[in-house]
């Protein structure tokens, strides 16, 4: 910060010197422009609290503004893509994979694939719909007795603990994690569980399709590749007329091979391309969404959100310089963090609220966070 401030002071000196020597020669509008530039430079370090982060935020403000505009206007497009891609995979699974399963597998495996596949589809549809339609939660805009920790300069309202302002939604969000463009909604206190559950079941479904369709993908790829080589390497005797190639007559050695091979119909080609499309899409999504799911699982275990992770890291470094240790006030222990997040109050809830679709509300109202004053396991499992 000190080298940056020194450079700013030198630049201001140069501008001040130029303004003094050429005050009489410069036009009035140009003098106003120079004064405005000096004011902008002075505003970058107007007090001791300004640091390099504030400077970079000012420089990157146009980029953030463009990202907010694009995310806000293309939110419905992202939702449509999720619905369309998921529907296409489900369509291929039911009309391409299911008939093969019914013909080749034993009754036990058939029952397993039908039950697991339908459970995955139901869980994906339920949690994605709830994540989109459930409001994340907003702080009260009227005067109340709720304790707050800061004040939002954009909403001009008090902010409770764990609340943050979303530039895309243009409002403050309770326990905000992030704004998800694929949901066209913020992930906050009331829909965080739906978002995470959707990521989990989507990863499981993509892994299921990728693993179970691996052999079909290899066969489909080899079939398309073999047919392509047959078309390219087709041998024959050229028949010419007046210097122009007007046809190809197959030779006797290749005629028998071509007749003996079954025809490669349009239906076969579309079937193989559908299998390749499904396998590539599900494999890619399982890796990408699986990494995102793992990251959020780590945050939930620590009792943090994505935003709080960065805030806690900065606070821990600041206190470490003073020889102090920072402790997250919202960390109730690894197991209790999961119970609070999933809403598990008794053992049967692991089935009814975790492995089955459930629309129960999360703990608390998102305004206060004194759920477990004493950090010990108070929920039997």
N, C-alpha and C positions, 0 to 999 in steps of 0.2 A: 504494500500500500504506500509506503514512503517514497519509493522511486516514482510511482504513478503520480503522487501529489507534487513531487518536485518537477516532473515534466509538465504538469498542468500549470504550475506557477511560472515556469520559463516561457510557456506559450502565451500566457496572459501578459507577461512583461513585454514580449515582442509585439503583441497586439496593442498594448497600451502605448508603447514607444512609437509604433507606426501611426497610431491615432493622434498623438501629440504633434509629430512632425508634419503630418499631412492633413491636419484638421481643417485648415483653410482651403486645401486643394480638393478634398474629397467631397462629392455631392452629398446632399442630405440623406438620401435613401441609402447610399452605401455606408454612411456613418451609422445609420440606424441598424443596418445589417451586421456591422461589426459589433455594435453594442449588444445586439441580440445573441450573437455567437459567444461573446464574453459571458453573458448571463447564463447561457446553456452550459458552458464549461464550469462556471462557478457552482451551478446546481448539482453537478456530479459529485462534489465533495463538500456539501454545505455544512456537514457536522461530522463529529468523530465516529458516528455509528455507521457511516457509509463505508462499504468495502468493495472488493472486486466483484462479489456476487451481484450487488446492486448495479454496478457498472455494466456487467454482462447482461443482466436482465433488461436494462435500458436499450442496449445494442440489439438484443434479440427480440425485443418487443414486436417488431413487424412480423417476424417469423411466427411467434406465438399467436399473433392476431390472425394470420393466414390459416394456421392449423385449426384454430377455433372455428373460423368461418367454414372451412372445408368439412370439418367433423359435424358441424351443426346442420349444414345443408345436405350432406350425403349420408346422414344417419339412417334414413329409411332405405337407402340403397344397400348399405351394409346388412341391414336386417333382411332385406329381400334375398341377398346372396346367401346368407346363412340358411334361410328357409329353402331356397332352391337347391343348394348343394346337398343339404341333408335329405331332402325329399328324393333327389336323384339316387342317392346311395340306398335309401330304403326301397325305392322302386326296383333297383337292380337286385337287391338282396332277396326280395319277395318273388320276382319274376324270372330270375336267372339262377340264383343259388339255391333257393328253396326246392324247386323241382329236382335238382341234382341230389340234394340231401335226402329227399323222400325216396329216391331210386337206389341210392348207394349205401346209406347208413343203416345200422340196426335200430330197432324201435327205441332202445334206451338213448342212443345218441340223437335220434330224431326228436325225442321229447326234450332233451337238454337244449338243443339248438332252438327249438320253437319257444320254449319258456324263457331262456336267456335273451334271445333276440327281441321278443315282444316286451320283456321287462325293460331292456335298454331303450327301446323306442318310446315307451310310455314315460320313463324317467326323463329322457331328453326333452320331449315335447312339454311335459308339465313344468319342469324347472326353467326352461327357456321362456315360456309364456309368463310365468310368475316373475322372473327377473326383469322382463320388459315392462309388465303392467304394474308392478308394485312400486310405489313411490319410495325413494331411498330414505325419506325423512327430512324435514326442514325445521329449523329453529323457529320459535314463535316470534312474530313480528310486532306484537303488542307488548306493552309493559307487563312484566310478571316478576315473580319471586325466584325464578330459576337462577342458580349461580352461574356466572360466566367467567371465562378466563381471559378473553380479549374482545376487541371490538372490530367488526368488519367495516372497513372504510368504503366498500363498494355498495353493500346492502344497507349500511348505516343502522345496524342492529347489533346487540351483544351476541357473542359466539360462545356457546357452551363448550365444555371440554370435548376434544376429539372432532370438533366441527371445523370445516374448511370451506372456502368459497370456490365454486366451480365457474370458471370463465365461460364455459360452453352453455351450461344451464342458466347462467346469470343469477345464481342464488347460492346461499350457504347450504351445505349438506351435513346431516348428522352422521358422525363416525364415517367420514368420507374415505373411501379407499382409492378410487380413481373414476374417471369418466370412460366408460366402455363404448366405443363406436359400434361394436357388433351388437350391442343391446339398444343403442340410441338412448341410453339412460345412464345415470350415475349409479355407482355401486356404493351403497351406504348402509346405514344401520338395519333397515327393514328388508333389504333384498340382497344383502351380502351372502347369506346362506344359499339362496337360490342360484346366485352366480357361481359360487364355488361348486355346488352340487352339479350344476350343468357342466362345468368343466370336467369334473370327475367322470360322470357317466358318458360324456362325449369322448373322452380319452379311452375309456373302457370299450365303448362301441367301435371306435376306429381301430383299436388294437385287435378286437375280435374279428372284424372284417379283414384286416391285414393278415392276421395269422391264418385264419381259416381259408382265405382265398389265395394263399401264396402259390400252391401247386397249380391252381387254375390260372393264375397270372402267368406262370412260366409256360404252361401249355398254350395259352392264348398268344403270348408273345412269339413262341416258336412257330405256331401255325401261320400267323401273319407274315413272319419273316420268311418262312418256307414258300408261301404262296408268292411273295414278292420276288424271290429268287427264281421261281419257276417262270414268272412273266419276263424277267430280264434275260435269263439264260436260255430262253426258248430257241432251239436250233432249227434251221430250215434251209431250203434252197430258194434263193431270190428269183423271182420271175420278173423280167424287165421288158419294157416295150418302149421303143423310141427314146431310150436313155433314161427313162423314169422307172423307179421302183414302184410296181403296182400291186405287189402281193408277196406272201411268203408261203411256200408249200412245205409242210413238215417232212423231214426225212424219215425213212422207214425205221431207223433205229429208235427214234423218239416218238413215233406214232403210237407204238404199243404202250409205252409208259404213260402217255397222256390219256389214253383211253382207260387204262386200268385204274387210275387214281379217281376217287370220288370228286364230284364237282364242289367247288368252294362257292357256296351261295351267298347272297346278300345277307340272309339271316345269320349265317355262320360268322360273316365278317362283323356284323353289328354286335353279335354276342361276345366275340373276342375283344372288340374295342371297348365294350361296356365293362368287361372284367378288368381290363388294363386301366381304364379310367377310375374305376372304384378302388382298385388296389393302390394306385399312385396317390389318389386324393386322401384315402384313409391313412395311409402310411405317413404322408406329410403332416396331416393334421394331428395324428397321434403324437408325433415328435414335438411339434410346436405347442399344442395345447397341453401336452404332458409336462413339458418344461414349465409352462405358466402355472399349471396346477401344483406342481411340486414347490414352486416358489411361494405360492399362497398358503400351502400347507405349512411351510416353515414359519411364515408370518403368523398364522393362527396359533401355532404351537408357542410362539413367543408373546402372544397377546398384542400384536401390532397390526397396523394397516400399512399399505404401501407408502403413504405419506408419512406416517409416524416412524417408519423405518429410517428415513433420511433425517427427520427431526431428532430422533433418539441418538443416532450416530453423532450428529453435531453436538448435542448436549453432552454425550459421554466424552467426547474429545475436549470440550470446554472444561468440564469438571476434572478430567484427568490432569490437565495442566495445573490445577490447584491442589492436586493430590487427593481428590475425592472420587467416589464411585457413583455412577448414575444407575438408578434402579427404575424400571418401568412401573409406574403406579397401576397400570391396567393388566399386569401379568399376575394371574391367580394360580400359576402352576400349570405344567404341560397338560395334564389330564383335565383339570378344571377349565382351562381355556377352551378345550374342545367341547366340553359339556355346555359351557355358556354359549359358545358359538352355534352348536347344533340344537340347543334347547333340550338336552337330555336331563330329565329329572328322576327317572327310575329305569330299571333294566329293560323293561319292555319297550321303552322309547328308542332303543338302538334299532329295533325292528320297525316300529310304526312311524318313527320320525326321521330315520336315516336311510333305511333300505327300501322304504315305501314312500310314495308321494304324500307329503304332509304340508299343509298351509298354516301351521302354527306360527304365532308371532315370536320374535326373539325376546330375550330377557330385557326388561327395562324399557324405558321410553326414549333412550338415546340422549337424554338431557343430563342425567346424573349417572354416576358409575360406582355406586357403593353396593355392588351386588354381593361381594364376598369381603366384608371388612376383615375377617380373619382368614388368612390364606392357608387353608387346609382342606382336605378332601371331605366335603360335606354331602356329596351325592353318592350313594352306594351303587356299585356296578358289579 
